[in-house]
């Protein structure tokens, strides 16, 4: 059975808005800051989607991934570089450094002046991991049949940090690739295979428990650091586990026909990449420019300002997606990644 998983798009919207909320700086009284786990949800989704693509149609997979990720990231990175060049006083550890620009564009990890392992566009650290995952999978696809490629890639994702562990803190490359955060891609791949295995009838019987699991996962992510735990596990476990519950539950619900139909939410999911890339610029403009004149617009100190900031990010990103990102990606895909069969949508139509 083939199913376009609009539920996954809904999760992408949730992940992007969560990260946006976190970066507003607003903290609900008596509640720990939350929302940063949106990246973990993205990573699990990526593993899930890539496993599905390899299972169904891996042709020109890497070209399509590059076309999907690189153009918008490069445009926004160049924008950050120009901003650092023209108005350096607005930024902290980001400078108009050509070496750092080249490393950022090529997804090469490096330490910035403040010691953080980030590219010029600070949210791009997650894209470095995404591209690392795609490159590994693309290399495996050269020698391994598509349906087996995700499993071999999982083995490599475990092997690399194991080998680099003794030199973990030696330099930026060993620290970045020696981290276990990419294990969340493995979790996403596992979610795909579980979702594919569960019969439709069983998924239908589990419909309400699955909805309950999703609600519990959302709640757990929001209050994670307020839980009375004696030990907080690594992020790939602490956040990856509830993210896996969300992705697997969403996939099984779609499989039994309970797929998302709210067009506005699907649009936010489609625009989630634009939201992720652009939200620092929109929030910064509101906080540093507009809020100085109208304090009520401060997204960090005012609930109304936070809501308005998130809404502004979503609105601007949807416009950018519809009139810049989507036409650009469609044109590049038609020119450089044509296949005899139409390319898979994102999220893919998968044999669940």
HELIX and SHEET records of a PDB file:
HELIX    1   1 UNK A    6  UNK A   24  1                                  19    
HELIX    2   2 UNK A   38  UNK A   56  1                                  19    
HELIX    3   3 UNK A   61  UNK A   86  1                                  26    
HELIX    4   4 UNK A   88  UNK A   90  5                                   3    
HELIX    5   5 UNK A   98  UNK A  105  1                                   8    
HELIX    6   6 UNK A  122  UNK A  124  5                                   3    
HELIX    7   7 UNK A  125  UNK A  141  1                                  17    
HELIX    8   8 UNK A  146  UNK A  164  1                                  19    
HELIX    9   9 UNK A  165  UNK A  167  5                                   3    
HELIX   10  10 UNK A  172  UNK A  177  1                                   6    
HELIX   11  11 UNK A  183  UNK A  197  1                                  15    
HELIX   12  12 UNK A  200  UNK A  205  1                                   6    
HELIX   13  13 UNK A  207  UNK A  223  1                                  17    
HELIX   14  14 UNK A  224  UNK A  226  5                                   3    
HELIX   15  15 UNK A  235  UNK A  238  1                                   4    
HELIX   16  16 UNK A  240  UNK A  255  1                                  16    
HELIX   17  17 UNK A  263  UNK A  270  1                                   8    
HELIX   18  18 UNK A  272  UNK A  285  1                                  14    
HELIX   19  19 UNK A  286  UNK A  290  3                                   5    
HELIX   20  20 UNK A  291  UNK A  293  1                                   3    
HELIX   21  21 UNK A  295  UNK A  297  5                                   3    
HELIX   22  22 UNK A  303  UNK A  320  1                                  18    
HELIX   23  23 UNK A  321  UNK A  325  3                                   5    
HELIX   24  24 UNK A  326  UNK A  336  1                                  11    
SHEET    1   A 2 UNK A   2  UNK A   4  0                                        
SHEET    2   A 2 UNK A 349  UNK A 351 -1                                        
END                                                                             
